[in-house]
Amino acid sequence: MKEEISPKWSREISRFLTVRPQFLLHGNVYDIFPMEKNGFLTTLRLSDYLKELMLSEGYELIVEYEPVYGFTVLAGTQEKMMEVTGSVVMKDKNLQSKLEKAKQGLKTAAQMGMVPGVRLPYMMFTRDKPYQCGLGRSFEVMEKLITCEKFYCCVMLRYLSRLSDIAPSAEINEFYYRMFRLTQNASPRLIGEAKFPRFNTSFLILDKINDIPPWYTIQNPKIKELPLAKPDYAVRKTIVSAVSRNVPGYEGLDPAFRGEKIAAFIDLTGDLLSGEIVSIVNLARKEDIKFSEIDEAVKRYKLGVEENPWSKISHEKILNAEQHLSKRVVGQQEGVRKASDIIKRAAFNLSGSQYSKLSSRPKGVLFLAGPTGVGKTELAKALTELIFGSETGYIRFDMSEFSGEHTDQRLIGAPPGYVGYDCGGELTNAVRQNPFSVILFDEIEKAHPKILDIFLQLLDDGRLTSGRGETVYFSECLIIFTSNLGVYETTPSGEKIQRVSSEMDYPQIDAGIRAAIGDYFKYRIGRPEILNRIGENVVVFDFIRREMAQKIFTRMTGNVLSRLCENFKISISIDPEVEKKLLSACCEDLSMGGRGIGNHIENVLVNPLSRALFGSSAGPGSDLVMSSLQKTGKSWEITLKQRS
């Protein structure tokens, strides 16, 4: 076995066989691992890998134990197992014949409800009689294997992290105590032609190291703890080089270009397991994806979907993105231009390409700052409609709901061991269900600073790990932050004052808000790295000016009247003088931006118009004119007349 192929932990096992009787393996224990056999590269599951490793080290009897199914001889003979333990192991194709040869008086397999080759829970057979074998009886078999002096034995204990689900805690604690004591009393032996004395070895295979009692491992010199990490670059290179030849179109590529695609394949699978690399190759074969497009196979495997809305946006729609966005977001040309640039570069998959050809960063990032009601949220909705055809791909999080230190668990899920950890997080679940999304984090400054830390990995690597341990990819998402930073400032006395106002020109507003954003991230919360990842994508929105307010007013009143026409077939026009009054009343105070204009329209137009319609005989097909608008006290009244 070549050293560059074998994982580091396997070399550690070979090194410590003479000094440690027990190994604790945890972490990536369900993956496959590369091994060279007879000049060919193969991949093996962990127990098979350990079997081959221990055979190469001179072990003659290798047994696997599972808590429910009992013992299986992986290497060696049933006779050797009988010689050491005096038991018939259940997983045996010839079990029926062996039982028939057993001592007379024993019930047949059929009478006991058994099928040859299938093991019953904790069931073993001695030479005398059958009995149910719980953890205690299982330990007796392990003890005989570990203390064997005739040949070197090895026993692997799998799925120990599941013990708490199938056995009472008292029985589990006793089992671990007896294994601990057995390990402490173990001594190396020189058997056969071995050059050095070594132990009969046991492997405890766990999901996580804390699945075993802490007292078992702390200051225990007889145990070697080995974490199994995800495959590193060398292991991925070995596997990718071996399995890539199975992808369609591999052989026909130019050798230089093929080498580039292999290198790209290795880099793209940096966060995946060896088994997942093999799965990507199988996916490419099933869907006839050529090796020249192996990155597409990786993307489909990670995202679990085939259709990519980004690639379906028409050239004309992208070309006219600014005009489309400007219909919904009035007067904010800087924000509209930046958003349209993101769509254009996303169409060519250039997001983050300056850092790496294989960048998996989100499609784009926008930080929209400025006063309330000026179109920041509206721009997010307009972008979603432009990309996906509707606002269904728009996911919004009000960050004022995440002001507590531990509310990050709502986004990515609680860690294992906490209530509800298996439910996942709101953010990670939403993106897993729809990897192509526009995600809006509204009023980001209201979130607890600790919450912002999760954006570091999201913005840099385009992925997050949920509380359930699942990797969620954001490479096809557009991330938008909004903020009111810099508009108001709280004085040392607690008084809230306005830092920028509509009386200032836009360059002053832009400079003041950018300075406040920099001060907040760099000094107040000490997270300059977040601002650095956002980069030049900060866009400051201007206040709603008079000319902008008129356009917003015209669009909103048009929405009201067109809905009446579409839903009730009632056509209403507004007298020019009445329209002037409406405009003056609705746009007199612009401090609350476009949202404030909408609130005024509801009070001055929508409410009195509804009353007037109920008070008239208007019905489907009516053609009316809004002839007058009067204010009585705090209430507005509208008069409707039939068009002459």
VEXDREN-2710 file (C-alpha; in Angstrom, 1 decimal):
% VEXDREN-2710
k/r/px/py/pz
1/MET/0.0/0.0/0.0
2/LYS/1.5/3.3/-1.1
3/GLU/1.8/5.8/1.6
4/GLU/0.5/8.7/-0.5
5/ILE/-2.8/6.7/-1.1
6/SER/-3.4/5.5/2.5
7/PRO/-5.1/8.0/4.8
8/LYS/-3.0/9.4/7.7
9/TRP/-5.1/7.6/10.3
10/SER/-4.4/4.2/8.7
11/ARG/-0.7/4.8/9.0
12/GLU/-1.2/5.8/12.6
13/ILE/-2.9/2.4/13.2
14/SER/0.1/0.5/11.8
15/ARG/2.5/2.6/13.9
16/PHE/0.7/2.1/17.2
17/LEU/-0.3/-1.6/17.0
18/THR/2.6/-2.5/19.2
19/VAL/1.9/0.1/21.9
20/ARG/-1.9/0.5/22.0
21/PRO/-4.5/-2.3/22.4
22/GLN/-7.5/-0.1/21.4
23/PHE/-8.3/2.5/18.8
24/LEU/-11.2/5.0/18.8
25/LEU/-12.2/6.0/15.3
26/HIS/-14.7/8.8/14.9
27/GLY/-15.8/11.3/12.4
28/ASN/-16.0/10.3/8.7
29/VAL/-16.7/6.7/9.5
30/TYR/-19.4/6.0/6.9
31/ASP/-17.2/7.0/3.9
32/ILE/-15.2/4.9/1.5
33/PHE/-11.4/4.9/1.5
34/PRO/-8.9/4.2/-1.4
35/MET/-6.6/1.2/-1.2
36/GLU/-4.3/-0.4/-3.8
37/LYS/-4.7/-4.2/-4.1
38/ASN/-2.9/-6.3/-6.7
39/GLY/-1.8/-3.2/-8.6
40/PHE/-5.4/-1.8/-8.9
41/LEU/-7.0/1.0/-7.0
42/THR/-10.2/0.1/-5.1
43/THR/-12.4/1.9/-2.6
44/LEU/-13.6/0.1/0.5
45/ARG/-15.9/0.9/3.4
46/LEU/-14.3/1.3/6.8
47/SER/-14.7/-2.2/8.1
48/ASP/-13.4/-3.8/4.9
49/TYR/-10.5/-1.3/4.8
50/LEU/-9.5/-2.2/8.4
51/LYS/-9.8/-5.9/7.5
52/GLU/-7.3/-5.5/4.7
53/LEU/-5.0/-3.4/6.8
54/MET/-5.0/-5.9/9.7
55/LEU/-4.4/-8.8/7.4
56/SER/-1.4/-7.1/6.0
57/GLU/-0.2/-6.7/9.6
58/GLY/-0.4/-10.4/10.3
59/TYR/-3.8/-10.7/12.1
60/GLU/-5.5/-14.1/11.4
61/LEU/-8.9/-13.7/12.9
62/ILE/-10.8/-10.4/12.2
63/VAL/-14.4/-10.1/13.6
64/GLU/-17.0/-7.4/13.3
65/TYR/-19.6/-6.7/16.0
66/GLU/-22.8/-4.8/15.6
67/PRO/-25.0/-4.2/18.7
68/VAL/-28.2/-5.7/17.2
69/TYR/-26.9/-8.2/14.7
70/GLY/-24.0/-9.7/16.7
71/PHE/-20.7/-11.0/15.3
72/THR/-19.5/-11.5/11.7
73/VAL/-16.2/-13.2/10.8
74/LEU/-14.6/-10.8/8.2
75/ALA/-11.3/-12.7/7.9
76/GLY/-10.2/-16.1/9.2
77/THR/-12.3/-19.2/9.5
78/GLN/-15.4/-20.2/11.5
79/GLU/-13.3/-23.0/13.0
80/LYS/-10.8/-20.4/14.4
81/MET/-13.8/-18.4/15.8
82/MET/-15.1/-21.6/17.4
83/GLU/-11.6/-22.4/18.7
84/VAL/-11.4/-19.0/20.4
85/THR/-15.0/-18.4/21.6
86/GLY/-16.7/-21.8/21.5
87/SER/-19.6/-20.2/19.5
88/VAL/-21.2/-20.5/16.0
89/VAL/-21.3/-17.1/14.4
90/MET/-24.7/-16.3/12.9
91/LYS/-23.8/-14.8/9.5
92/ASP/-22.9/-18.0/7.7
93/LYS/-24.3/-19.3/4.4
94/ASN/-24.0/-22.9/5.7
95/LEU/-25.7/-22.1/9.0
96/GLN/-28.5/-24.7/8.5
97/SER/-26.1/-27.6/7.9
98/LYS/-23.9/-26.5/10.9
99/LEU/-26.9/-26.4/13.2
100/GLU/-28.0/-29.8/12.0
101/LYS/-24.5/-31.2/13.0
102/ALA/-24.8/-29.5/16.4
103/LYS/-25.5/-31.5/19.5
104/GLN/-28.6/-33.6/19.5
105/GLY/-31.5/-32.1/21.4
106/LEU/-31.0/-28.6/19.9
107/LYS/-34.1/-27.2/18.1
108/THR/-33.8/-26.8/14.3
109/ALA/-33.4/-23.4/12.7
110/ALA/-37.0/-23.5/11.3
111/GLN/-38.4/-24.2/14.8
112/MET/-36.6/-21.2/16.1
113/GLY/-37.9/-19.0/13.3
114/MET/-34.5/-18.6/11.7
115/VAL/-33.5/-18.3/8.1
116/PRO/-30.0/-19.5/7.0
117/GLY/-27.6/-16.6/6.6
118/VAL/-29.7/-14.2/8.7
119/ARG/-28.8/-13.3/12.3
120/LEU/-31.3/-12.7/15.0
121/PRO/-30.8/-9.9/17.5
122/TYR/-28.0/-10.8/20.0
123/MET/-28.4/-14.5/19.1
124/MET/-25.5/-16.9/19.3
125/PHE/-25.2/-20.6/19.7
126/THR/-22.8/-22.5/22.0
127/ARG/-22.1/-26.2/21.8
128/ASP/-24.7/-26.8/24.4
129/LYS/-27.7/-24.6/23.9
130/PRO/-28.9/-21.4/22.2
131/TYR/-29.3/-18.2/24.2
132/GLN/-30.1/-14.5/23.7
133/CYS/-26.8/-12.6/23.8
134/GLY/-27.0/-9.0/25.1
135/LEU/-24.1/-6.6/25.6
136/GLY/-22.9/-8.7/28.6
137/ARG/-22.7/-11.9/26.6
138/SER/-21.1/-10.1/23.7
139/PHE/-18.4/-8.8/25.9
140/GLU/-17.5/-12.4/26.9
141/VAL/-16.9/-13.2/23.3
142/MET/-14.8/-10.0/22.9
143/GLU/-12.8/-10.8/26.0
144/LYS/-11.9/-14.2/24.5
145/LEU/-10.8/-12.6/21.3
146/ILE/-8.7/-9.9/23.0
147/THR/-7.0/-12.4/25.3
148/CYS/-6.3/-15.1/22.7
149/GLU/-2.7/-16.4/22.7
150/LYS/-2.8/-18.7/19.7
151/PHE/-3.0/-16.1/16.9
152/TYR/-3.5/-12.4/16.6
153/CYS/-7.2/-11.4/16.7
154/CYS/-9.0/-8.1/15.9
155/VAL/-12.5/-7.1/16.7
156/MET/-14.3/-4.0/15.3
157/LEU/-17.3/-2.6/17.2
158/ARG/-19.5/-0.7/14.8
159/TYR/-22.5/1.7/15.4
160/LEU/-21.7/2.2/19.0
161/SER/-23.2/5.7/18.8
162/ARG/-26.6/3.9/18.4
163/LEU/-26.3/2.0/21.7
164/SER/-28.5/4.4/23.7
165/ASP/-31.4/3.8/21.3
166/ILE/-31.4/0.0/21.8
167/ALA/-30.1/-0.8/25.3
168/PRO/-30.7/0.6/28.8
169/SER/-28.1/3.0/30.1
170/ALA/-27.1/0.8/33.0
171/GLU/-26.2/-2.0/30.6
172/ILE/-24.3/0.4/28.4
173/ASN/-22.3/1.8/31.3
174/GLU/-21.4/-1.7/32.5
175/PHE/-20.4/-2.7/29.0
176/TYR/-18.0/0.3/28.6
177/TYR/-16.6/-0.3/32.1
178/ARG/-15.8/-3.9/31.3
179/MET/-14.2/-2.9/27.9
180/PHE/-12.2/-0.3/29.8
181/ARG/-11.0/-2.8/32.3
182/LEU/-10.1/-5.3/29.6
183/THR/-8.1/-2.7/27.8
184/GLN/-6.2/-1.7/30.9
185/ASN/-5.2/-5.3/31.6
186/ALA/-4.3/-6.0/28.0
187/SER/-0.6/-6.9/27.3
188/PRO/1.3/-7.4/24.0
189/ARG/2.2/-10.9/22.9
190/LEU/4.8/-12.3/20.5
191/ILE/3.0/-14.9/18.5
192/GLY/4.3/-16.9/15.5
193/GLU/6.7/-15.1/13.2
194/ALA/6.0/-11.6/14.5
195/LYS/9.1/-9.5/14.9
196/PHE/7.7/-7.4/17.7
197/PRO/5.1/-8.2/20.4
198/ARG/1.7/-6.6/19.6
199/PHE/-1.8/-6.5/21.0
200/ASN/-4.9/-8.3/20.0
201/THR/-6.7/-5.1/18.8
202/SER/-10.1/-3.7/19.2
203/PHE/-11.6/-0.8/17.2
204/LEU/-14.4/1.3/18.7
205/ILE/-16.2/3.1/15.8
206/LEU/-18.2/6.2/16.7
207/ASP/-20.0/9.1/15.0
208/LYS/-18.5/11.6/17.5
209/ILE/-16.0/11.3/20.3
210/ASN/-18.5/12.5/22.8
211/ASP/-20.8/9.5/22.0
212/ILE/-18.6/7.6/24.5
213/PRO/-18.3/8.5/28.2
214/PRO/-15.6/11.1/28.8
215/TRP/-14.0/9.0/31.6
216/TYR/-13.3/6.3/29.1
217/THR/-10.8/8.4/27.1
218/ILE/-9.4/11.0/29.5
219/GLN/-5.8/10.3/30.5
220/ASN/-6.2/6.7/29.2
221/PRO/-2.7/5.7/27.8
222/LYS/-4.1/2.4/26.4
223/ILE/-6.3/4.1/23.8
224/LYS/-5.3/5.8/20.6
225/GLU/-8.0/8.3/19.4
226/LEU/-8.1/8.8/15.7
227/PRO/-10.4/11.3/14.1
228/LEU/-11.3/10.4/10.4
229/ALA/-11.4/13.7/8.5
230/LYS/-12.9/14.3/5.1
231/PRO/-10.7/13.3/2.3
232/ASP/-7.8/15.7/1.8
233/TYR/-6.4/16.9/-1.6
234/ALA/-4.2/13.8/-2.0
235/VAL/-7.0/11.4/-1.4
236/ARG/-9.4/13.2/-3.6
237/LYS/-6.8/13.4/-6.4
238/THR/-6.3/9.6/-6.1
239/ILE/-10.0/8.9/-6.3
240/VAL/-10.8/11.5/-9.0
241/SER/-8.0/10.3/-11.2
242/ALA/-9.2/6.7/-10.9
243/VAL/-13.0/7.2/-11.5
244/SER/-12.9/10.0/-14.0
245/ARG/-12.2/7.6/-16.9
246/ASN/-15.8/6.3/-16.4
247/VAL/-17.3/9.6/-17.3
248/PRO/-18.6/10.0/-20.9
249/GLY/-16.1/11.8/-23.2
250/TYR/-13.1/11.4/-20.9
251/GLU/-10.9/9.5/-23.4
252/GLY/-11.6/11.8/-26.3
253/LEU/-10.3/15.0/-24.6
254/ASP/-7.0/16.6/-25.3
255/PRO/-4.6/15.4/-22.5
256/ALA/-3.8/19.0/-21.4
257/PHE/-7.5/20.0/-21.2
258/ARG/-8.3/16.7/-19.5
259/GLY/-5.7/17.4/-16.9
260/GLU/-7.3/20.8/-16.3
261/LYS/-10.7/19.3/-15.9
262/ILE/-9.3/16.7/-13.4
263/ALA/-7.8/19.5/-11.4
264/ALA/-11.1/21.4/-11.4
265/PHE/-13.0/18.2/-10.4
266/ILE/-10.6/17.8/-7.4
267/ASP/-11.1/21.4/-6.3
268/LEU/-14.8/21.4/-6.8
269/THR/-15.2/18.4/-4.4
270/GLY/-13.2/20.0/-1.6
271/ASP/-16.1/19.8/0.8
272/LEU/-17.4/16.3/-0.3
273/LEU/-16.7/12.8/0.8
274/SER/-15.0/10.1/-1.3
275/GLY/-18.3/8.3/-1.7
276/GLU/-19.9/11.5/-3.0
277/ILE/-17.2/11.8/-5.7
278/VAL/-18.1/8.3/-6.9
279/SER/-21.8/9.3/-6.8
280/ILE/-21.1/12.4/-9.0
281/VAL/-19.5/10.1/-11.6
282/ASN/-22.5/7.8/-11.5
283/LEU/-24.8/10.9/-11.9
284/ALA/-22.7/12.1/-14.9
285/ARG/-23.0/8.7/-16.5
286/LYS/-26.8/8.4/-15.9
287/GLU/-27.5/11.9/-17.3
288/ASP/-24.9/11.7/-20.0
289/ILE/-22.9/14.7/-18.8
290/LYS/-19.5/14.9/-20.6
291/PHE/-16.3/15.1/-18.7
292/SER/-15.7/18.5/-20.2
293/GLU/-18.7/19.7/-18.2
294/ILE/-18.0/17.8/-15.0
295/ASP/-18.5/21.0/-13.1
296/GLU/-22.2/20.8/-14.1
297/ALA/-22.4/17.3/-12.7
298/VAL/-20.9/18.6/-9.4
299/LYS/-23.5/21.4/-9.3
300/ARG/-26.4/19.1/-9.9
301/TYR/-25.2/16.8/-7.2
302/LYS/-24.8/19.6/-4.7
303/LEU/-28.0/21.4/-5.5
304/GLY/-30.2/18.4/-6.3
305/VAL/-31.8/20.2/-9.3
306/GLU/-31.2/20.3/-13.0
307/GLU/-32.9/23.5/-14.2
308/ASN/-31.1/26.7/-13.6
309/PRO/-33.2/29.9/-13.7
310/TRP/-30.1/32.0/-14.1
311/SER/-29.4/30.4/-17.5
312/LYS/-33.0/30.8/-18.6
313/ILE/-33.2/34.6/-18.4
314/SER/-33.6/35.9/-21.9
315/HIS/-30.8/38.1/-23.4
316/GLU/-33.3/40.9/-24.0
317/LYS/-34.5/40.9/-20.4
318/ILE/-30.8/41.1/-19.1
319/LEU/-30.0/43.8/-21.6
320/ASN/-33.0/45.9/-20.5
321/ALA/-32.6/45.1/-16.8
322/GLU/-32.2/48.7/-15.7
323/GLN/-35.4/49.8/-17.5
324/HIS/-37.3/46.9/-15.9
325/LEU/-36.1/47.6/-12.4
326/SER/-36.7/51.3/-12.8
327/LYS/-40.4/50.7/-13.3
328/ARG/-40.7/49.5/-9.7
329/VAL/-37.8/51.4/-8.0
330/VAL/-38.1/55.1/-8.8
331/GLY/-35.2/57.5/-8.6
332/GLN/-32.5/55.2/-7.3
333/GLN/-30.3/54.9/-10.3
334/GLU/-27.2/53.8/-8.4
335/GLY/-29.0/50.8/-6.8
336/VAL/-30.7/49.9/-10.1
337/ARG/-27.4/50.0/-12.0
338/LYS/-25.5/47.9/-9.4
339/ALA/-28.4/45.3/-9.4
340/SER/-28.4/45.1/-13.2
341/ASP/-24.6/44.6/-13.2
342/ILE/-25.1/41.6/-10.9
343/ILE/-27.6/40.0/-13.2
344/LYS/-25.3/40.5/-16.2
345/ARG/-22.2/38.9/-14.5
346/ALA/-24.4/36.1/-13.1
347/ALA/-25.6/35.2/-16.6
348/PHE/-21.9/34.6/-17.5
349/ASN/-21.2/32.9/-14.2
350/LEU/-18.5/35.5/-13.4
351/SER/-19.4/36.1/-9.7
352/GLY/-16.2/35.7/-7.7
353/SER/-14.2/34.7/-10.7
354/GLN/-11.4/37.2/-9.9
355/TYR/-10.5/35.0/-6.9
356/SER/-10.8/31.6/-8.5
357/LYS/-12.1/30.0/-11.7
358/LEU/-14.0/27.6/-9.4
359/SER/-15.5/30.2/-7.1
360/SER/-18.6/29.0/-5.4
361/ARG/-19.5/32.4/-3.9
362/PRO/-23.1/33.6/-4.2
363/LYS/-24.3/35.0/-7.5
364/GLY/-24.1/38.5/-6.0
365/VAL/-24.2/40.6/-2.8
366/LEU/-25.9/43.9/-2.3
367/PHE/-25.8/46.1/0.8
368/LEU/-28.6/48.7/0.4
369/ALA/-28.4/51.5/2.9
370/GLY/-30.5/54.7/3.3
371/PRO/-33.6/56.1/4.8
372/THR/-36.8/54.1/5.3
373/GLY/-39.3/53.8/2.5
374/VAL/-37.0/54.7/-0.4
375/GLY/-37.2/51.4/-2.3
376/LYS/-34.6/49.0/-0.8
377/THR/-37.0/46.1/-0.2
378/GLU/-38.8/46.9/-3.4
379/LEU/-35.5/46.5/-5.4
380/ALA/-35.1/43.0/-3.9
381/LYS/-38.7/42.1/-5.0
382/ALA/-38.1/43.6/-8.5
383/LEU/-34.9/41.6/-8.9
384/THR/-36.7/38.4/-7.9
385/GLU/-39.4/39.0/-10.4
386/LEU/-36.9/39.8/-13.1
387/ILE/-34.9/36.6/-12.5
388/PHE/-37.6/34.1/-11.6
389/GLY/-40.7/35.6/-13.3
390/SER/-42.4/36.1/-9.9
391/GLU/-41.6/36.9/-6.3
392/THR/-41.9/33.3/-5.1
393/GLY/-38.1/33.0/-5.0
394/TYR/-37.8/35.9/-2.6
395/ILE/-36.9/34.9/1.0
396/ARG/-37.0/37.7/3.7
397/PHE/-35.6/37.7/7.2
398/ASP/-36.4/40.6/9.5
399/MET/-33.2/40.8/11.5
400/SER/-34.9/42.7/14.4
401/GLU/-36.1/39.2/15.3
402/PHE/-32.5/38.0/15.7
403/SER/-31.3/40.5/18.3
404/GLY/-30.6/37.8/20.9
405/GLU/-27.2/36.1/21.1
406/HIS/-28.4/32.6/20.5
407/THR/-31.1/33.4/17.8
408/ASP/-28.6/32.2/15.2
409/GLN/-30.0/28.8/15.9
410/ARG/-33.2/29.9/14.2
411/LEU/-31.3/30.5/11.0
412/ILE/-29.0/27.4/10.8
413/GLY/-30.6/25.1/13.5
414/ALA/-29.7/24.2/17.0
415/PRO/-26.6/22.1/17.5
416/PRO/-26.9/18.3/18.2
417/GLY/-28.1/17.6/21.7
418/TYR/-30.4/20.6/22.0
419/VAL/-34.1/20.5/21.6
420/GLY/-35.2/20.8/18.0
421/TYR/-31.8/20.3/16.5
422/ASP/-33.2/17.7/14.0
423/CYS/-35.6/20.4/12.5
424/GLY/-32.8/22.4/10.9
425/GLY/-32.8/26.2/10.6
426/GLU/-35.1/28.6/8.8
427/LEU/-32.4/29.8/6.4
428/THR/-30.8/26.5/5.7
429/ASN/-34.1/24.7/5.2
430/ALA/-35.4/27.4/2.8
431/VAL/-32.3/27.3/0.6
432/ARG/-32.2/23.5/0.6
433/GLN/-35.8/23.5/-0.7
434/ASN/-35.0/26.2/-3.3
435/PRO/-31.3/26.7/-4.0
436/PHE/-32.2/29.5/-6.6
437/SER/-33.3/32.4/-4.4
438/VAL/-33.0/36.0/-3.6
439/ILE/-32.4/36.3/0.1
440/LEU/-33.1/39.6/1.9
441/PHE/-31.7/40.3/5.4
442/ASP/-33.7/43.3/6.3
443/GLU/-32.3/45.9/8.8
444/ILE/-29.1/44.0/9.4
445/GLU/-27.9/46.4/12.1
446/LYS/-30.6/45.2/14.4
447/ALA/-29.2/41.6/14.6
448/HIS/-26.9/40.5/17.4
449/PRO/-23.2/40.9/16.3
450/LYS/-22.8/37.1/16.8
451/ILE/-25.4/36.5/14.2
452/LEU/-23.3/38.3/11.6
453/ASP/-20.5/35.8/12.0
454/ILE/-22.5/33.2/10.0
455/PHE/-22.3/35.5/7.0
456/LEU/-18.5/35.2/6.8
457/GLN/-18.6/31.7/5.4
458/LEU/-21.7/32.3/3.4
459/LEU/-20.2/35.2/1.5
460/ASP/-16.7/33.7/1.2
461/ASP/-17.4/30.0/0.4
462/GLY/-21.1/30.1/-0.6
463/ARG/-22.1/27.5/1.9
464/LEU/-23.2/26.9/5.5
465/THR/-23.4/23.9/7.7
466/SER/-26.7/23.5/9.4
467/GLY/-27.2/22.3/13.0
468/ARG/-27.9/18.9/11.6
469/GLY/-24.5/18.8/10.0
470/GLU/-25.8/19.2/6.4
471/THR/-24.0/21.4/4.0
472/VAL/-26.2/24.0/2.3
473/TYR/-25.0/25.7/-0.8
474/PHE/-25.7/29.4/-1.6
475/SER/-23.8/29.6/-4.9
476/GLU/-27.0/30.2/-6.9
477/CYS/-28.4/32.8/-4.5
478/LEU/-28.4/36.5/-4.6
479/ILE/-27.8/38.0/-1.1
480/ILE/-29.2/41.4/-0.2
481/PHE/-28.7/43.3/3.1
482/THR/-30.6/46.4/3.9
483/SER/-29.8/48.9/6.7
484/ASN/-30.8/52.3/8.0
485/LEU/-27.3/52.9/9.4
486/GLY/-26.2/56.5/9.3
487/VAL/-29.6/58.0/9.0
488/TYR/-30.1/58.5/12.7
489/GLU/-27.6/58.7/15.6
490/THR/-28.1/58.2/19.3
491/THR/-26.3/60.7/21.4
492/PRO/-24.5/59.8/24.7
493/SER/-27.6/61.2/26.5
494/GLY/-29.8/58.7/24.7
495/GLU/-31.4/61.2/22.4
496/LYS/-32.0/60.1/18.8
497/ILE/-31.0/62.7/16.2
498/GLN/-31.1/62.7/12.4
499/ARG/-27.6/62.6/10.8
500/VAL/-28.8/63.1/7.2
501/SER/-31.9/64.8/5.8
502/SER/-33.6/65.5/2.5
503/GLU/-32.2/69.1/2.6
504/MET/-28.7/67.7/1.9
505/ASP/-27.6/66.8/-1.6
506/TYR/-26.9/63.2/-2.5
507/PRO/-23.1/63.3/-2.3
508/GLN/-23.3/64.5/1.3
509/ILE/-25.9/61.8/2.2
510/ASP/-23.7/59.1/0.4
511/ALA/-20.6/60.1/2.3
512/GLY/-22.3/60.4/5.7
513/ILE/-24.0/57.0/5.5
514/ARG/-20.9/55.2/4.2
515/ALA/-18.9/56.6/7.0
516/ALA/-21.5/55.4/9.5
517/ILE/-21.5/51.9/8.0
518/GLY/-17.7/51.7/8.2
519/ASP/-17.7/53.0/11.8
520/TYR/-20.4/50.4/12.8
521/PHE/-18.6/47.3/11.4
522/LYS/-15.1/48.3/12.2
523/TYR/-15.4/49.9/15.7
524/ARG/-18.8/49.3/17.2
525/ILE/-19.1/45.6/16.6
526/GLY/-15.6/44.8/15.6
527/ARG/-16.5/42.9/12.4
528/PRO/-14.5/44.7/9.6
529/GLU/-14.1/41.3/7.8
530/ILE/-17.9/41.3/7.0
531/LEU/-17.7/44.7/5.4
532/ASN/-14.6/43.5/3.5
533/ARG/-16.5/40.6/2.0
534/ILE/-19.4/42.9/0.9
535/GLY/-16.7/45.0/-0.8
536/GLU/-17.8/47.6/-3.3
537/ASN/-21.4/46.5/-3.3
538/VAL/-22.6/49.0/-0.8
539/VAL/-25.3/51.2/-2.4
540/VAL/-26.7/54.3/-0.7
541/PHE/-30.3/55.2/-1.5
542/ASP/-31.3/58.9/-1.7
543/PHE/-34.3/60.4/0.0
544/ILE/-37.5/60.6/-2.0
545/ARG/-37.4/64.0/-3.8
546/ARG/-40.4/65.9/-5.2
547/GLU/-40.0/64.7/-8.8
548/MET/-39.5/61.1/-7.6
549/ALA/-42.6/61.4/-5.3
550/GLN/-44.8/62.4/-8.2
551/LYS/-43.8/59.2/-10.2
552/ILE/-44.5/57.1/-7.1
553/PHE/-47.8/58.7/-6.6
554/THR/-48.8/58.2/-10.2
555/ARG/-47.9/54.5/-10.1
556/MET/-49.7/53.9/-6.8
557/THR/-52.9/55.6/-7.8
558/GLY/-52.8/53.8/-11.1
559/ASN/-52.5/50.5/-9.2
560/VAL/-55.7/51.3/-7.3
561/LEU/-57.8/52.2/-10.3
562/SER/-56.5/49.4/-12.5
563/ARG/-57.5/46.8/-9.7
564/LEU/-61.0/48.2/-9.7
565/CYS/-61.2/47.9/-13.4
566/GLU/-59.8/44.3/-13.6
567/ASN/-61.7/42.9/-10.6
568/PHE/-65.1/44.8/-10.8
569/LYS/-65.1/46.2/-14.4
570/ILE/-65.5/49.7/-12.9
571/SER/-63.6/52.4/-14.8
572/ILE/-62.7/55.6/-12.9
573/SER/-60.8/58.6/-14.1
574/ILE/-59.7/61.5/-12.0
575/ASP/-60.4/65.2/-12.7
576/PRO/-57.2/67.2/-13.2
577/GLU/-58.0/69.5/-10.3
578/VAL/-58.8/66.6/-8.0
579/GLU/-55.5/64.9/-9.0
580/LYS/-53.6/68.1/-8.0
581/LYS/-55.3/68.0/-4.6
582/LEU/-54.5/64.3/-4.2
583/LEU/-50.9/64.8/-5.2
584/SER/-50.5/67.8/-2.8
585/ALA/-52.1/65.9/0.1
586/CYS/-50.2/62.6/-0.4
587/CYS/-46.7/64.1/-1.1
588/GLU/-46.7/67.0/1.4
589/ASP/-44.6/65.0/3.9
590/LEU/-41.9/62.8/2.3
591/SER/-40.0/61.9/5.5
592/MET/-41.3/58.3/5.4
593/GLY/-40.5/57.9/1.7
594/GLY/-42.6/55.9/-0.7
595/ARG/-44.2/53.9/2.1
596/GLY/-45.4/57.2/3.6
597/ILE/-46.9/58.2/0.2
598/GLY/-48.7/54.8/0.1
599/ASN/-50.1/55.4/3.6
600/HIS/-51.4/58.9/2.6
601/ILE/-53.0/57.4/-0.6
602/GLU/-54.8/54.9/1.6
603/ASN/-56.2/57.7/3.8
604/VAL/-56.9/60.3/1.1
605/LEU/-57.9/58.1/-1.9
606/VAL/-58.6/54.4/-1.1
607/ASN/-60.9/54.9/2.0
608/PRO/-63.1/57.7/0.7
609/LEU/-63.3/56.1/-2.7
610/SER/-64.5/52.8/-1.1
611/ARG/-67.2/54.8/0.8
612/ALA/-68.2/56.6/-2.4
613/LEU/-68.6/53.4/-4.4
614/PHE/-70.8/51.8/-1.7
615/GLY/-72.9/55.0/-1.6
616/SER/-73.4/55.0/-5.4
617/SER/-75.1/52.6/-7.8
618/ALA/-71.9/51.7/-9.5
619/GLY/-71.6/48.2/-10.9
620/PRO/-69.8/46.3/-13.6
621/GLY/-69.5/48.4/-16.7
622/SER/-69.8/51.7/-14.9
623/ASP/-67.7/54.6/-16.2
624/LEU/-67.1/57.2/-13.5
625/VAL/-65.2/60.4/-12.9
626/MET/-63.8/61.5/-9.6
627/SER/-65.1/65.1/-9.7
628/SER/-64.3/66.5/-6.2
629/LEU/-62.1/65.9/-3.1
630/GLN/-62.9/67.6/0.2
631/LYS/-61.5/67.3/3.7
632/THR/-64.0/67.4/6.5
633/GLY/-62.2/67.4/9.9
634/LYS/-59.7/64.6/9.7
635/SER/-61.7/62.7/7.0
636/TRP/-61.6/63.0/3.2
637/GLU/-64.7/62.8/1.0
638/ILE/-64.8/61.9/-2.7
639/THR/-67.6/62.7/-5.2
640/LEU/-68.2/60.3/-8.1
641/LYS/-70.2/61.1/-11.3
642/GLN/-71.1/59.2/-14.4
643/ARG/-68.9/60.2/-17.3
644/SER/-71.0/62.3/-19.7
END
